[in-house]
Amino acid sequence: MTDDEWHRVLRVNLDGAFYTAQVAVRQMVAAGNGGSVVFTTSGSAYYGMARGQHYASSKGGVISMMKGIAVEYARHGIRCNAILPGWIESDMTEVQLGLEVVNAKVLPRVPLRRWGTGDDFSGIAAYLASDASRYHTGDVLTVDGGFHSF
């Protein structure tokens, strides 16, 4: 991996998340009504990835940043959490999930025996953004069909 590849992924995934949260939190503090910040991370933050250290590091950084924001801004009534989706069918994973080796090695480790879809975690995002989660902060909610259980 080149320095440029490393920095590009961290700029998009970690810096992008930081600057977005920074603007959101400033507005929430100014408004004085609390609020909720919800990040999306990845299982690679925990499992690592061959040839993907930049991606795994950026997503692990998002988790650490989320926890710091949760602690720092709780006094303003601002909650901060993250959703960790598992293997999700998307344009980004289309090639991977189509590979026979991935279907043979990964899918059997998903207790629900299917790939996830965006619909599988949209309800979690709505919960975290709503007042129903008013006592829920600093957490990573894993939505991966049970993959993390192994």
C-alpha positions as CSV (number, residue, x, y, z in Angstrom):
1,M,0.0,0.0,0.0
2,T,1.3,3.4,-0.9
3,D,1.3,6.5,1.4
4,D,-1.2,8.0,-0.9
5,E,-3.6,5.1,-0.6
6,W,-3.3,5.1,3.2
7,H,-4.0,8.8,3.5
8,R,-6.8,8.8,0.9
9,V,-8.8,6.2,2.9
10,L,-8.2,7.9,6.2
11,R,-9.1,11.3,4.8
12,V,-12.4,9.9,3.5
13,N,-13.4,7.6,6.4
14,L,-11.9,9.2,9.5
15,D,-11.4,12.8,8.6
16,G,-14.8,13.0,6.8
17,A,-16.5,11.5,9.9
18,F,-14.7,13.9,12.2
19,Y,-15.5,17.0,10.3
20,T,-19.1,16.0,9.8
21,A,-19.5,15.3,13.5
22,Q,-17.7,18.5,14.4
23,V,-20.2,20.6,12.5
24,A,-23.2,18.6,13.8
25,V,-22.1,18.8,17.4
26,R,-21.4,22.5,17.3
27,Q,-24.9,23.1,16.0
28,M,-26.4,20.8,18.6
29,V,-24.6,22.6,21.4
30,A,-25.6,26.0,20.1
31,A,-29.2,25.0,19.8
32,G,-29.2,23.6,23.4
33,N,-31.6,20.8,22.7
34,G,-29.2,17.8,22.8
35,G,-29.2,15.4,19.9
36,S,-27.8,12.3,18.5
37,V,-24.8,11.5,16.3
38,V,-24.7,8.1,14.5
39,F,-21.6,6.8,12.8
40,T,-21.3,3.8,10.6
41,T,-18.2,1.6,11.1
42,S,-17.2,-1.8,9.9
43,G,-16.4,-5.3,11.3
44,S,-12.9,-4.8,9.9
45,A,-12.3,-2.5,12.9
46,Y,-12.3,-5.6,15.0
47,Y,-11.2,-8.3,12.6
48,G,-8.6,-6.6,10.4
49,M,-8.2,-7.1,6.7
50,A,-5.4,-8.4,4.6
51,R,-4.3,-5.6,2.3
52,G,-6.9,-3.4,4.0
53,Q,-5.1,-2.0,7.0
54,H,-6.0,1.5,6.0
55,Y,-9.7,0.7,5.9
56,A,-9.6,-1.2,9.2
57,S,-7.7,1.5,10.9
58,S,-10.0,4.2,9.7
59,K,-13.1,2.3,10.9
60,G,-11.4,1.5,14.3
61,G,-10.7,5.2,14.6
62,V,-14.3,6.0,14.0
63,I,-15.2,3.8,17.0
64,S,-12.7,5.5,19.2
65,M,-13.8,9.0,18.1
66,M,-17.4,8.1,18.7
67,K,-16.7,7.0,22.3
68,G,-14.8,10.3,22.9
69,I,-17.6,12.4,21.5
70,A,-20.1,10.5,23.6
71,V,-18.2,11.2,26.8
72,E,-17.3,14.8,26.0
73,Y,-20.7,16.0,24.8
74,A,-23.0,14.0,27.2
75,R,-23.2,17.1,29.4
76,H,-24.9,18.8,26.5
77,G,-27.5,16.0,26.1
78,I,-25.8,14.8,23.0
79,R,-25.6,11.1,22.4
80,C,-23.1,9.4,20.1
81,N,-23.2,5.8,18.9
82,A,-22.2,3.7,15.9
83,I,-23.7,1.0,13.8
84,L,-21.4,-1.8,12.7
85,P,-23.0,-3.6,9.8
86,G,-21.8,-7.0,8.8
87,W,-21.6,-8.4,5.3
88,I,-24.1,-6.2,3.5
89,E,-25.2,-6.5,-0.1
90,S,-24.3,-3.2,-1.8
91,D,-22.5,-1.8,-4.9
92,M,-19.3,-1.8,-2.7
93,T,-19.5,-5.5,-1.9
94,E,-21.0,-6.9,-5.1
95,V,-17.8,-8.4,-6.4
96,Q,-16.7,-9.8,-3.0
97,L,-20.1,-11.4,-2.2
98,G,-20.2,-12.9,-5.7
99,L,-17.0,-14.8,-5.2
100,E,-17.4,-18.5,-4.6
101,V,-14.7,-18.6,-1.9
102,V,-16.4,-15.8,0.1
103,N,-19.7,-17.7,-0.1
104,A,-18.0,-20.9,0.9
105,K,-16.0,-19.5,3.8
106,V,-17.9,-16.5,5.2
107,L,-21.6,-17.2,4.7
108,P,-21.4,-20.5,6.8
109,R,-20.1,-18.3,9.7
110,V,-23.3,-16.1,9.5
111,P,-25.8,-17.9,11.7
112,L,-28.7,-16.3,9.8
113,R,-27.2,-17.8,6.6
114,R,-27.7,-14.8,4.4
115,W,-26.1,-11.5,3.5
116,G,-27.6,-8.4,5.1
117,T,-29.3,-5.6,3.3
118,G,-29.6,-1.9,4.0
119,D,-33.1,-2.5,5.4
120,D,-31.6,-4.8,8.1
121,F,-30.0,-1.8,9.9
122,S,-32.2,1.1,9.0
123,G,-34.4,0.5,12.1
124,I,-31.3,0.7,14.3
125,A,-30.4,4.0,12.8
126,A,-33.9,5.4,13.4
127,Y,-33.8,4.1,17.0
128,L,-30.4,5.8,17.7
129,A,-31.5,9.1,16.1
130,S,-34.8,9.1,18.1
131,D,-35.6,10.0,21.7
132,A,-36.2,6.2,22.3
133,S,-32.4,6.0,22.7
134,R,-32.2,9.0,25.1
135,Y,-30.1,6.8,27.6
136,H,-28.0,5.1,25.0
137,T,-24.6,6.5,24.2
138,G,-21.0,5.5,23.5
139,D,-22.1,2.1,22.0
140,V,-21.4,0.1,18.9
141,L,-24.5,-1.8,17.7
142,T,-23.5,-4.7,15.6
143,V,-26.0,-5.8,12.9
144,D,-24.3,-8.8,11.2
145,G,-26.6,-11.8,11.3
146,G,-24.6,-13.2,14.2
147,F,-21.2,-13.2,12.5
148,H,-19.6,-11.5,15.4
149,S,-20.8,-14.3,17.7
150,F,-18.3,-16.8,16.3
